[in-house]
Amino acid sequence: MSAELRLGLREDGADDERLEGLSLQLRDELLGLDVAAVEPDRSGVAPEGTRGGLAAMAGVLVVSLQPTVQVVAGVVAVVRDWLRRSGGNRSVKIEIGGDVIELTGASDDVQRRLVNDWISRHASG
């Protein structure tokens, strides 16, 4: 069984170009994990007057993976580490099967417990 996990990046004051650059940085780190693919979300509609049928949504990545505890936890760990290094004005919403959790650069115990509960709801084995 495979699953798609969506990551939505936000940074205070960032425009689409900045969000695209940030998502590419995070994508590079996620590709080091045991995931099938990490691609920009192309479910958006291309702007009027352009040729493309689907446009990438700025700052949104789709991760195709096997929903095991190790793989889902690995993705979350990479995102948390990336956020910690960012300086605190960024957040990432992680969504799988309609369930969303938002991570920030904070490293408190409450966030860690929320993340662990979220992972256990969406991971097998």
GICORDA-V261865 format. One record per backbone hydrogen bond with DSSP energy under -1.0 kcal/mol. CO is the residue of the C=O (numbers start at 1). NH is the residue of the N-H. If there is no record, write none. Layout:
# GICORDA-V261865
CO;NH
CO;NH
This chain:
# GICORDA-V261865
3;65
5;63
6;95
7;61
8;93
10;91
11;14
15;19
16;20
17;21
18;22
19;23
20;24
21;25
22;26
23;27
24;28
25;29
26;30
27;31
29;32
30;33
33;35
37;64
39;62
41;57
44;55
47;50
55;44
57;60
59;9
60;41
61;7
62;39
63;5
64;36
64;37
65;3
66;68
67;124
68;72
69;73
70;74
71;75
72;76
73;77
74;78
75;79
76;80
77;81
78;82
79;83
80;84
81;85
83;86
89;12
91;10
92;103
93;8
94;101
95;6
96;99
99;96
101;94
103;92
108;112
109;113
110;114
111;115
112;116
113;117
114;118
115;119
116;120
117;121
119;122
